[in-house]
Amino acid sequence: MERQGITYLIEQLIRQKLSKEEFDELLASLHYPAMRQAYSDILEAYFTELLNQHEYQPEPGKQPE
């Protein structure tokens, strides 16, 4: 599977729009170390982006410094 397909499956999973067939495809691909690494890399980038977004947003009720 190409990285584009892996990215699509992860995006669908995060959005809770993954079909049963896509979920089965994702699970089947986890048997391969290279695929697991690709999923890991994509998820790490996603969570890093979430952390970065959160870092730059002021907390509710707190004045920006």
Distance bins in CASP14 RR format, pairs under 12 A and 6 or more apart:
PFRMAT RR
TARGET T0000
AUTHOR 0000-0000-0000
RMODE 2
METHOD distances of the structure
MODEL  1
1 7 0 0 0 0 0 1 0 0 0 0 0
1 8 0 0 0 0 1 0 0 0 0 0 0
1 9 0 0 0 0 1 0 0 0 0 0 0
1 10 0 0 0 0 0 1 0 0 0 0 0
1 22 0 0 0 0 0 1 0 0 0 0 0
1 25 1 0 0 1 0 0 0 0 0 0 0
1 26 0 0 0 0 1 0 0 0 0 0 0
1 28 0 0 0 0 1 0 0 0 0 0 0
1 29 1 0 1 0 0 0 0 0 0 0 0
1 30 0 0 0 0 0 1 0 0 0 0 0
1 32 0 0 0 0 1 0 0 0 0 0 0
1 34 0 0 0 0 1 0 0 0 0 0 0
1 35 1 0 0 1 0 0 0 0 0 0 0
1 38 0 0 0 0 1 0 0 0 0 0 0
1 39 0 0 0 0 0 1 0 0 0 0 0
2 8 0 0 0 0 1 0 0 0 0 0 0
2 9 0 0 0 0 0 1 0 0 0 0 0
2 29 0 0 0 0 0 1 0 0 0 0 0
2 34 0 0 0 0 0 1 0 0 0 0 0
2 35 0 0 0 0 0 1 0 0 0 0 0
2 38 0 0 0 0 1 0 0 0 0 0 0
3 9 0 0 0 0 0 1 0 0 0 0 0
3 10 0 0 0 0 0 1 0 0 0 0 0
3 29 0 0 0 0 0 1 0 0 0 0 0
3 34 0 0 0 0 0 1 0 0 0 0 0
3 35 0 0 0 0 0 1 0 0 0 0 0
3 37 0 0 0 0 0 1 0 0 0 0 0
3 38 1 0 0 1 0 0 0 0 0 0 0
3 39 0 0 0 0 0 1 0 0 0 0 0
3 41 0 0 0 0 1 0 0 0 0 0 0
3 42 1 0 0 1 0 0 0 0 0 0 0
3 45 0 0 0 0 0 1 0 0 0 0 0
4 10 0 0 0 0 0 1 0 0 0 0 0
4 11 0 0 0 0 0 1 0 0 0 0 0
4 38 0 0 0 0 0 1 0 0 0 0 0
4 42 0 0 0 0 0 1 0 0 0 0 0
5 11 0 0 0 0 1 0 0 0 0 0 0
5 12 0 0 0 0 1 0 0 0 0 0 0
5 13 0 0 0 0 0 1 0 0 0 0 0
5 22 0 0 0 0 1 0 0 0 0 0 0
5 25 0 0 0 0 1 0 0 0 0 0 0
5 26 0 0 0 0 0 1 0 0 0 0 0
5 29 0 0 0 0 1 0 0 0 0 0 0
5 35 0 0 0 0 0 1 0 0 0 0 0
5 38 0 0 0 0 1 0 0 0 0 0 0
5 39 0 0 0 0 0 1 0 0 0 0 0
5 42 0 0 0 0 0 1 0 0 0 0 0
6 12 0 0 0 0 0 1 0 0 0 0 0
6 13 0 0 0 0 0 1 0 0 0 0 0
6 22 0 0 0 0 0 1 0 0 0 0 0
6 25 0 0 0 0 1 0 0 0 0 0 0
6 26 0 0 0 0 1 0 0 0 0 0 0
6 29 1 0 0 1 0 0 0 0 0 0 0
6 30 0 0 0 0 0 1 0 0 0 0 0
6 32 0 0 0 0 0 1 0 0 0 0 0
6 34 0 0 0 0 0 1 0 0 0 0 0
6 35 1 0 0 1 0 0 0 0 0 0 0
6 36 0 0 0 0 0 1 0 0 0 0 0
6 37 0 0 0 0 0 1 0 0 0 0 0
6 38 1 0 1 0 0 0 0 0 0 0 0
6 39 1 0 0 1 0 0 0 0 0 0 0
6 40 0 0 0 0 0 1 0 0 0 0 0
6 41 0 0 0 0 1 0 0 0 0 0 0
6 42 1 0 0 1 0 0 0 0 0 0 0
6 43 0 0 0 0 0 1 0 0 0 0 0
6 45 0 0 0 0 0 1 0 0 0 0 0
7 13 0 0 0 0 0 1 0 0 0 0 0
7 14 0 0 0 0 0 1 0 0 0 0 0
7 26 0 0 0 0 0 1 0 0 0 0 0
7 38 0 0 0 0 1 0 0 0 0 0 0
7 39 0 0 0 0 1 0 0 0 0 0 0
7 41 0 0 0 0 0 1 0 0 0 0 0
7 42 1 0 1 0 0 0 0 0 0 0 0
7 43 0 0 0 0 0 1 0 0 0 0 0
7 45 0 0 0 0 1 0 0 0 0 0 0
7 46 0 0 0 0 1 0 0 0 0 0 0
8 14 0 0 0 0 0 1 0 0 0 0 0
8 15 0 0 0 0 0 1 0 0 0 0 0
8 17 0 0 0 0 0 1 0 0 0 0 0
8 18 0 0 0 0 1 0 0 0 0 0 0
8 19 0 0 0 0 0 1 0 0 0 0 0
8 22 0 0 0 0 1 0 0 0 0 0 0
8 25 0 0 0 0 0 1 0 0 0 0 0
8 26 0 0 0 0 0 1 0 0 0 0 0
8 39 0 0 0 0 0 1 0 0 0 0 0
8 42 0 0 0 0 0 1 0 0 0 0 0
9 15 0 0 0 0 0 1 0 0 0 0 0
9 17 0 0 0 0 0 1 0 0 0 0 0
9 18 1 0 0 1 0 0 0 0 0 0 0
9 19 0 0 0 0 0 1 0 0 0 0 0
9 21 0 0 0 0 0 1 0 0 0 0 0
9 22 1 0 1 0 0 0 0 0 0 0 0
9 23 0 0 0 0 1 0 0 0 0 0 0
9 24 0 0 0 0 0 1 0 0 0 0 0
9 25 1 0 0 1 0 0 0 0 0 0 0
9 26 1 0 1 0 0 0 0 0 0 0 0
9 27 0 0 0 0 0 1 0 0 0 0 0
9 28 0 0 0 0 0 1 0 0 0 0 0
9 29 0 0 0 0 1 0 0 0 0 0 0
9 30 0 0 0 0 0 1 0 0 0 0 0
9 35 0 0 0 0 0 1 0 0 0 0 0
9 38 0 0 0 0 0 1 0 0 0 0 0
9 39 0 0 0 0 1 0 0 0 0 0 0
9 42 0 0 0 0 1 0 0 0 0 0 0
9 43 0 0 0 0 0 1 0 0 0 0 0
10 17 0 0 0 0 0 1 0 0 0 0 0
10 18 0 0 0 0 1 0 0 0 0 0 0
10 22 0 0 0 0 0 1 0 0 0 0 0
10 23 0 0 0 0 0 1 0 0 0 0 0
10 25 0 0 0 0 0 1 0 0 0 0 0
10 26 0 0 0 0 1 0 0 0 0 0 0
10 29 0 0 0 0 0 1 0 0 0 0 0
10 35 0 0 0 0 0 1 0 0 0 0 0
10 38 0 0 0 0 1 0 0 0 0 0 0
10 39 1 0 0 1 0 0 0 0 0 0 0
10 40 0 0 0 0 0 1 0 0 0 0 0
10 41 0 0 0 0 0 1 0 0 0 0 0
10 42 1 0 1 0 0 0 0 0 0 0 0
10 43 1 0 0 1 0 0 0 0 0 0 0
10 44 0 0 0 0 0 1 0 0 0 0 0
10 45 0 0 0 0 1 0 0 0 0 0 0
10 46 1 0 0 1 0 0 0 0 0 0 0
10 47 0 0 0 0 0 1 0 0 0 0 0
11 17 0 0 0 0 1 0 0 0 0 0 0
11 18 0 0 0 0 1 0 0 0 0 0 0
11 22 0 0 0 0 0 1 0 0 0 0 0
11 26 0 0 0 0 0 1 0 0 0 0 0
11 39 0 0 0 0 0 1 0 0 0 0 0
11 42 0 0 0 0 1 0 0 0 0 0 0
11 43 0 0 0 0 0 1 0 0 0 0 0
11 45 0 0 0 0 0 1 0 0 0 0 0
11 46 0 0 0 0 1 0 0 0 0 0 0
12 18 1 0 1 0 0 0 0 0 0 0 0
12 19 1 0 0 1 0 0 0 0 0 0 0
12 20 0 0 0 0 0 1 0 0 0 0 0
12 21 0 0 0 0 0 1 0 0 0 0 0
12 22 1 0 1 0 0 0 0 0 0 0 0
12 23 0 0 0 0 1 0 0 0 0 0 0
12 25 0 0 0 0 0 1 0 0 0 0 0
12 26 0 0 0 0 1 0 0 0 0 0 0
13 19 0 0 0 0 0 1 0 0 0 0 0
13 22 0 0 0 0 1 0 0 0 0 0 0
13 23 1 0 0 1 0 0 0 0 0 0 0
13 25 0 0 0 0 0 1 0 0 0 0 0
13 26 1 0 0 1 0 0 0 0 0 0 0
13 27 0 0 0 0 0 1 0 0 0 0 0
13 39 0 0 0 0 1 0 0 0 0 0 0
13 42 0 0 0 0 0 1 0 0 0 0 0
13 43 0 0 0 0 1 0 0 0 0 0 0
13 46 0 0 0 0 0 1 0 0 0 0 0
14 26 0 0 0 0 0 1 0 0 0 0 0
14 39 0 0 0 0 0 1 0 0 0 0 0
14 42 0 0 0 0 1 0 0 0 0 0 0
14 43 0 0 0 0 1 0 0 0 0 0 0
14 46 1 0 0 1 0 0 0 0 0 0 0
14 47 0 0 0 0 0 1 0 0 0 0 0
14 49 0 0 0 0 0 1 0 0 0 0 0
14 50 0 0 0 0 0 1 0 0 0 0 0
15 22 0 0 0 0 0 1 0 0 0 0 0
15 46 0 0 0 0 0 1 0 0 0 0 0
16 22 0 0 0 0 0 1 0 0 0 0 0
16 23 0 0 0 0 0 1 0 0 0 0 0
17 23 0 0 0 0 0 1 0 0 0 0 0
18 24 0 0 0 0 1 0 0 0 0 0 0
18 25 0 0 0 0 1 0 0 0 0 0 0
18 26 1 0 0 1 0 0 0 0 0 0 0
18 27 0 0 0 0 0 1 0 0 0 0 0
19 25 0 0 0 0 1 0 0 0 0 0 0
19 26 0 0 0 0 0 1 0 0 0 0 0
20 26 0 0 0 0 0 1 0 0 0 0 0
20 27 0 0 0 0 0 1 0 0 0 0 0
21 27 0 0 0 0 0 1 0 0 0 0 0
21 28 0 0 0 0 0 1 0 0 0 0 0
22 28 0 0 0 0 0 1 0 0 0 0 0
22 29 0 0 0 0 0 1 0 0 0 0 0
23 29 0 0 0 0 0 1 0 0 0 0 0
23 30 0 0 0 0 0 1 0 0 0 0 0
24 30 0 0 0 0 0 1 0 0 0 0 0
25 31 0 0 0 0 0 1 0 0 0 0 0
25 35 0 0 0 0 0 1 0 0 0 0 0
25 39 0 0 0 0 0 1 0 0 0 0 0
26 32 0 0 0 0 0 1 0 0 0 0 0
26 35 0 0 0 0 1 0 0 0 0 0 0
26 36 0 0 0 0 0 1 0 0 0 0 0
26 38 0 0 0 0 0 1 0 0 0 0 0
26 39 1 0 0 1 0 0 0 0 0 0 0
26 42 0 0 0 0 0 1 0 0 0 0 0
26 43 0 0 0 0 0 1 0 0 0 0 0
27 35 0 0 0 0 0 1 0 0 0 0 0
27 36 0 0 0 0 0 1 0 0 0 0 0
27 39 0 0 0 0 0 1 0 0 0 0 0
28 35 0 0 0 0 1 0 0 0 0 0 0
28 36 0 0 0 0 0 1 0 0 0 0 0
29 35 1 0 1 0 0 0 0 0 0 0 0
29 36 0 0 0 0 1 0 0 0 0 0 0
29 37 0 0 0 0 0 1 0 0 0 0 0
29 38 0 0 0 0 1 0 0 0 0 0 0
29 39 1 0 0 1 0 0 0 0 0 0 0
30 36 1 0 1 0 0 0 0 0 0 0 0
30 37 0 0 0 0 0 1 0 0 0 0 0
30 38 0 0 0 0 0 1 0 0 0 0 0
30 39 1 0 0 1 0 0 0 0 0 0 0
30 40 0 0 0 0 0 1 0 0 0 0 0
31 39 0 0 0 0 0 1 0 0 0 0 0
32 38 0 0 0 0 1 0 0 0 0 0 0
32 39 0 0 0 0 0 1 0 0 0 0 0
33 39 0 0 0 0 0 1 0 0 0 0 0
33 40 0 0 0 0 0 1 0 0 0 0 0
34 40 0 0 0 0 0 1 0 0 0 0 0
34 41 0 0 0 0 0 1 0 0 0 0 0
35 41 0 0 0 0 0 1 0 0 0 0 0
35 42 0 0 0 0 0 1 0 0 0 0 0
36 42 0 0 0 0 0 1 0 0 0 0 0
36 43 0 0 0 0 0 1 0 0 0 0 0
37 43 0 0 0 0 0 1 0 0 0 0 0
37 44 0 0 0 0 0 1 0 0 0 0 0
38 44 0 0 0 0 0 1 0 0 0 0 0
38 45 0 0 0 0 0 1 0 0 0 0 0
39 45 0 0 0 0 0 1 0 0 0 0 0
39 46 0 0 0 0 0 1 0 0 0 0 0
40 46 0 0 0 0 0 1 0 0 0 0 0
40 47 0 0 0 0 0 1 0 0 0 0 0
41 47 0 0 0 0 0 1 0 0 0 0 0
41 48 0 0 0 0 0 1 0 0 0 0 0
42 48 0 0 0 0 0 1 0 0 0 0 0
42 49 0 0 0 0 0 1 0 0 0 0 0
43 49 0 0 0 0 0 1 0 0 0 0 0
43 50 0 0 0 0 0 1 0 0 0 0 0
44 50 0 0 0 0 0 1 0 0 0 0 0
44 51 0 0 0 0 0 1 0 0 0 0 0
45 51 0 0 0 0 0 1 0 0 0 0 0
45 52 0 0 0 0 0 1 0 0 0 0 0
46 52 0 0 0 0 0 1 0 0 0 0 0
46 53 0 0 0 0 0 1 0 0 0 0 0
47 53 0 0 0 0 0 1 0 0 0 0 0
47 54 0 0 0 0 0 1 0 0 0 0 0
48 54 0 0 0 0 0 1 0 0 0 0 0
48 55 0 0 0 0 0 1 0 0 0 0 0
49 55 0 0 0 0 0 1 0 0 0 0 0
49 56 0 0 0 0 0 1 0 0 0 0 0
50 56 0 0 0 0 0 1 0 0 0 0 0
50 57 0 0 0 0 0 1 0 0 0 0 0
51 57 0 0 0 0 0 1 0 0 0 0 0
56 64 0 0 0 0 0 1 0 0 0 0 0
57 64 0 0 0 0 1 0 0 0 0 0 0
58 64 1 0 1 0 0 0 0 0 0 0 0
58 65 0 0 0 0 1 0 0 0 0 0 0
59 65 0 0 0 0 0 1 0 0 0 0 0
END
